[in-house]
Amino acid sequence: MNINATLLIQAFNFFIAYWLLRSLLFKPTIRVIDNELANKASFIGLINQQKQHIALQKEEHERIWQICRQYCRAHGPDVEYQQVRALASQLELSTAVIASQEAQELVRTVSENLEERIKNVR
């Protein structure tokens, strides 16, 4: 087997280039990637803690809401559902009448203003 000097020099140069790349490029790059992964993991942990905290708050609010509803049912006035519904429908009718009366007044005012402007144009 005939191994000449250029092959040995190329092998030596390859190992020097490998060592330089490994120590100067790959290690810092891997360190940066590891730091980013560690930061990402810590942020995910914080997010999960916040989600759990929010879920606990939601459960607490729901529990308090149920207690308030039970208290209001026990201590509230005795009103029939039909009476409440009738009152609500009366309120809706009165607002509809007011709205239509306001609309009629608006139409009358606009038409009077238009007639006056038309008379001034001639």
Secondary structure, DSSP 8 states (H G I E B T S, - for coil): ----HHHHHHHHHHHHHHHHHIIIIIHHHHHHHHHHHHHHHHHHHHHHHHHHHHHHHHHHHHHHHHHHHHHHHHHS----HHHHHHHHHHHHHHHHHHHHHHHHHHHHHHHHHHHHHHHHH-
